[in-house]
Amino acid sequence: MAELKYKPVSHDHEAFLKNAQKREGFRKAYKDLEEEYTLVREMLSARSKSGLTQEAVAELMGTTKSAVSRLESAGKHAPSLTTLKKYAQAVGCNLEIKLVPRSCPTKHSTGRAKKQRTG
């Protein structure tokens, strides 16, 4: 396999967001997909640091370039945990998933905690 080095195109994400905020409905749509956008930024950053193209990542994952392209697109579909692990391994990373407590409990969790305390 000939190793290809990925050369990212410069992109000023902050400038893009500032300009996009002017469009009607953008803020809500972006907020609704905020977690997905964060994941995609991390994936693109990891691939860039690894110096790999989508084609090279696809080969390492045993899939196609178009599948990698879909993975790197927010809001298109929800990848499985297995697929995310394969992607992480291909770009030389470990995948970490964690649950982070909210700052204020939801009604559902408060009710459950209350039931557990009263037993």
N, C-alpha and C positions, 0 to 999 in steps of 0.2 A: 504494500500500500504506500503510495506517495503521500507524504505528510504535507498538507496544505496549511498555510498560515492565514488566519483570519485577520483582515485589516478593517476595523470598524469605521463606518462613516461617522464623521463628527455630527453630533446632534445636541443642541442646547434645549434640554427638556424643560427647564424653568421658563425659558422664553416661549416655548411651544405652549405650555400650560397657561401662561399669562395671556397670550393671544387667544387661546381656545376658550378661556373663561368668558370672553365677550359674547360667545355664541349662546343663543337661547337654549336652555335645557342641558347644556354641557355639564354644569356643576352637579346636578342631580345624577346624571348618567355616570359621571366620573366617580362620584361618591359611592354609587351602587356597585361599582366594579373596583373599588380602591384596593381590596386585598389581592384581586387577580393582577392588577397593574403592578403592585409591589412584587409579587412572585415573578412576573415576567421580567421586570427590571433586574431582579436578582439572577434569573436564568441567563439573560443576555450578558450581564456583567461577568458571570462565571465562564460563559463560553468565550467571551472576549479575552479574559485573562488566560484561558487555556490555549488561545491561539487557533481554535478549531473553527471550521466552516460548518454550516448546517449539514452539508454532505458528509463531512467527517464524523460528526456527532451521530448522524443517522446510521452510518456504517458500524460505529461502535455499539450502538443500541440494537442493531439488527432490524432497522426499519427504513423508511424512506425519508428523503429530504422534505417532502410535503408534510409528512407527519410531524417532523421537528418544527417546521414552519407553523403548523397549527398549534403545537405546544407553546410556542413563543408568541402567541397572539391572545391577548386578554379577551375574555368574554365569548370566545368561539365555542369552547366545550370545557368540561371539567376532566382533567386527566386523572387516571387512577394512581394510587400510591405506588404501585409497581412501576408504572411508566415514569413517574417522577424520580424514583430510585435509580432506574436505568439511565435517565438523563444526567442525574447528579454524578453517577459513577463515570459516565462518558466524559464529562468535563472536569473530572478529577476532584469532585467534592463529595462530602457526606450530606445526606438529607436529614434535617432536624425538623420535627413537627412538635409543637407544644401547645398546650392549652393555657391561656393566660387569663386569670380571673378578672372580671370586670371590676371597675372601681366601685360601683354600687350594684348590689344584688338585684336580680329580676324578681318579680312577684312570685314566679314559679319556684325559684330556688329558696326564697324566704319562707314560703309555705312548707317546703320539704324540710328545711332546717328546723322550723318550729315543731313539726311533727316528730322529728328525731329527738329533739330535746325533751318533749313531753312524754315520749316513749310509748 
